[in-house]
Amino acid sequence: MDVGGTTLRVGTFDAGAGGLLPDVRRTPVDGMARFPGAPVPVLQERVVEQIAREAERRAGVRGSDGLCVAFAGPVGRDGTVRGAPTVWGGGGGPLPLRELLEARLPVPVLVVNDLTAAAWRYGADSPEAFCLLTVSSGIGNKVFRGGEVLLDDEGHGGELGHWTYDRSPDAPECDCGGRGHLGALASGRGVLAAVRRAALADPEGYAGSALARAAAGPAEVDNPAVAAAVRAGDPFATEVLRGTLVPLAAAIDGVFTSIGIRRYVLVGGFALAVGERYRELLVAELVRRGCFGLTDGQAGAMVVLGEDDDDHGLIGAGLLMDRRVGAAAEREAAG
C-alpha cells in the first residue's frame, strides 16, 4: 500500500510474475483532506481502520508473504509513524502502525516512509547514489547510497519539505503548522498558493494569463490548470513557478554541498504534471545560484524526471518487501 496525503493506493506485487500486477485500487484517504476539522486521534483511527479494511478486502492477503505500507510521514525502524502533516495535520503523538496492523492481520507487516519505498524503485538495481525528490501535495526526499536509504532508527532524514527557508513571521504556513517550510513554498499546494497571491498582487498580469481564462477567479484556479499553463509557456504562470523553485534549488544545493550527491530524480504529481519544463526551470535556477559549479548542460544531466506514473511507492514497497522476505528465507535456511 501507498498512503499519501489524499490517495490510498493498494496493489499486489508478485516478484515471480514480473512485479506490480495491474490490479491497483485507488481510493481517497480517510484523512484531513476528506474529513477537514476532525481531531488528529480520530483521523489516525480512521486511517488505521481503512488500511486494515483494504488489506482484508484484498483476497490474496492471507496467502501473501506480507504487507508493506509506504506512509507519507517519518517512520521509525520499528514501524512507528512519527508524524503525518499531509494525512492528519500537525500534532498527535507517534502511531505504532506496524504493531496495530500486525495485531489485526494474519501476515507480517512492514511500514516505511513513502519516499523510502519509492527510492527502492530506482535504487534496487542502481549502483549510483542519488537523491529522490517528490513535489506533490508536499515535498519530501530520500538519499539512496550504498544499497540503503540514509535514515536513523527513528526515521529522521529526507524531510526537506519541513526545512525552514523563509523565517519571516508572515511566511506561508505549512501543513504541520510551521511557517516558511519548503513544502509550504514549493510543493504543489505551495505553488497554487503563490499563484493566488500573485494574482492579487498583479491583477493585470493575471487577467492576461491562461489561468484567468481557465477559471472564474484566482480562488478557482487549481494545480492541473497551473501545470497546463506552464507547459504551454504562459508567462505569468511560469514566473510564479520560477519563484517557487528558488527555495527548492537552495535545498538541493545544500544536499549536494553537504554529502556530494550528484544525481537527483524528480517525482510527484505536480512536478511530473509540469514535466520537462519543470526540470528545465529547476536546472536553470541551480545554475543561476552556482550550484554544482557546473555548466547548464552538466547540471542538466544531474537532474532527471522519474517515471510518469503513480506507482513509485507501490513498486518500491514491493521490491523492499521482496528483499526482506528473501533475507529472512536465507537466514532460516542457514539455521
N, C-alpha and C positions, 0 to 999 in steps of 0.2 A: 504494500500500500504506500501511497504518497499523499501525505496530509498537508495541504497548503493552506494559505490564508482564506481562500474562497472555495477550493475544489478538493474533494477526496477522490483519488484515483485508485482503483482496485484491479489488479491483474494477476495472471498466472505465469510464472517463469519456469520453463522446463528446459534445463540445460541440454538434455538429450534430444530435444526437438528443435534446437536452434535458438532458444532464448525466450523472449516475451511472446506469449500467444496472443492472437487477435481477439481476445475476449475482454478487453479493458472496459470497465464500468466507471463512469464519471458522475459524481453527484455533489450537490452543494454541501460544504462542511457545516455542521451544526455549531458554528462559532459565532463571533460577534457580527460578521457580515450578514448572517441570516437572522440572528436574534440580537439586534443592537440594544444596548442598555441592560442586558441581562448580567447579573453578578458573575464574577470570574468563577467561583466554585460551581455555579450552575452550568456554565459553559464547559468547564472541564469535565463535569459528569456527563453532559450531553455528548461531548466528543468521544470520550472513552466508550460510552454505550454504542455510539454509531460505529466505531471501529470494530468492536466485538460483534455487533449485529451483522455488519458487512462480511466479516470473516466467517461467521457461521452460515451466512447465506451462500458463500462460495462452496459449492458442493464438494470440491476436492480437498477442502482444508483438512479433513480427518485422515486423508491418505497422503498428505504432503509431508515434506521434511521440516517445514516450519513456516512461520510468518515473519516477514521483515517489514517494519514500519519505518518509512522515511518521514520525519516530522519537521515542520517548519519552526525550529527553535533550537537553542543549545541543548544538547543531550549528553549526559554523563555516560561513562563506560558501563554503568550498571543499568542503563535504560531509563534513567530518571530525566524527565523533561524539566529543565531549569527555568524556562520562560517561553512564552509564545505570543509576542506582541501582535502578530498579524492574525492569530487564531482566536485568542480570547482577551487580547489587550494587555496593558500593563498590570502589575500586581498579581496577587495569588502566589501561593507557595509552590515549591517543587512538586511535580506529579510523578509518582513511581509507575509510569505507564507500562513498562515491561512486566512488573510484578502484578499489576492489576489485570493485564491481559492473560498472563500465564495462569492466573487463578481461575480464569473462566474458560480458556480454550484448551483443547487437547493436544496442542503442538508446542514445541519450543518457540519463543518469540525473541526477535532481535529488534531493538529500537535504536535508530541512529538519526542524526540530523539529515534533513533532506538534501542539503548540498554535499554532505559526506557521501551519501548514496550516489548522487549524480556524478561526483568526482570519479567513482569507481567505473562508471560507464566509459570514461575517457582514459582512466588510469590503469585499468585491468591489464591492458596489453601495451602500455606506453612506458618506455624506458626513460623518457624525458620528464623532468619536473615541470609542473605547470600550476597556475592559479585559475580555478574556475570561478567565474563571476556571474551571478544571476541578477538581472534587472527586471523585476516584475512588480507585484504589489509592494514588495520591499526590496532590499538589496542584501545579498549575502555573498560569501566567498569561502572557498576552501583551497588550501595548498596541498598538492599531492606530490610527495617526494620519497624516493627510496621504497616504493611499493606500499606506502601508507599515507593516510590523510593526517596532517600535523595537528594534533589536539592534545590537551591534557586530560587527566582522568575525569574531570568534571565537565568536559566538553567545551572548554574555552578555546578560542581560536577560530577565525573565519567568520566573525560577526562585524565586518566592516560597515554594515548598514547602521550600526549604533556607535560608530566613531563620530565624535563631535567636531564638525567643521566650522559651523557658524556659532559663535559664543554670544551674539547679541541677545538681549533679553526678549526681543520680539521675533526671534528666529522661528521658522516653521516648526510645528510640533510633530513629533514622531508618534507612531502608534504605541510605543512603550511609555509615552508620557514625557520623555525628554525633549529638548529643543535643539535645533540645529544639527541633528544627526544626518549622516549621509543619506540614509533611507528617506528622510523627510524632504531632502533636497533633490535627489537624483533618481529615485525609483519611479515607476510608472505613475503612482499616486502623486509623487513629488513633482513630476513634470506637469501633470494635469493641473495641480495647484498653481504652479508657476505660470502656466498659460492663462489661467483665470486672473491672476494678479496682473500679468502684462496687459491683458485686455482692458482692465480697469484703468491702468496707468497710461495706456496708449489706445484709446478708443478708435482713433482714426486708422492706426495700423491694423488693428483687429478687424475693423469694418472692411478693409481691403483684402483680407486673407481668405483662404479657402475654408478656414474654420467658421467664419461668420456665415458662409453660405451653407455649411453643413449643420448648423444648429440655430435655434431661435435666439440664443443669447449665450454669453460666456458660461453661465451656470449649467447649460445643457451640453456643452462640449464633453466628449468622452475620449478615452485613450485610443480606440480604433480610429477616430477622426484625426487625432493628433498624428498618429503613425502614418496614416494615409497622406496627410498634408506634407509631412516631412519627406516621404518617399517621392511625392510629386514635385518637390522643390519649392514649396511655399516659403517665401522669405520670413514671414512673421513666425510661423511655427518652427522653422529651422533655427532662427536666432534664439528663441526661447530654449529649445533643446540644447543648443550650443552652450548657453549659460549654465545649464544644469550639469553639463559634462565637466565643468571646471573643478568642482569638488571631487568628482569621480576620478578624474585624471590625477588629482593630488593624492588620492588614496592609493592608486596604482603605483604612483611614483614612490610612495612610502614603502609598499611591499617590495618593489624592486631594489630600492636603495638599502633596505634592511636585510633581506635574505637572498637577493640576486636571482629571483625567478624571472626567466626570460621568455615565457610563453603564457598567454592569457586567453582563455576560452570564454566567450560571451554566450550566455544562455538567458532564459527568462522570457516570459510572454511579451513584455514591452520591447526589449532590445531586439528580439527576433522578429517582431511585427514591423519594426522600422527597417531591420535587415542591414544590408550592406552600407546604406547611408549612415546608420548609427555607428558602425565600425569606422567608417571614414572620418566622421566628425570627432570621434574619440581619439583616433590616431593623430589627427591634426592638433588637438589640444595637448596631447602628450608631447608632440614635437615642439609646440609653441612654448611649453614650460621647460623644455630642455631635458625631459625625462629620457633615460637610457643614454643620453649623449649621442644619439644616432640620427641618421637622416630619415626623411619621411618614408622612404622605401624600406629601410631597415626596421624602423619601428612598426611599420605596417605589417611586416612579416611576423611580428611577435604577437599580434592581436588577431584572433580568428573568431569566426562565428561558430557556435556549436550546431548540432543537428537541429533542423527546423521542425521539431515535433514536440509533443507534450509528454514524452515518455522517459525523460532523463532520470527522474527519481526511481521509477519502476524498474527500468533496465539495470541501473546501478544497484538497487536493492536486491534484485535477483542474482546479480553477479557476486555481490558481497555475501549473501546467504549461501550461495553455492560454494564459495570459498570456505566459509565457516563449517558447512556440512562436510566438505572434503577433508578439512583439517581434523575434524572430530573423528571421522572414519579412520584416518591414518593413525591417530592416537589409540583408538580402540584396537586396530589391527596389530599395533606394536605391543599391546598388552599392558 
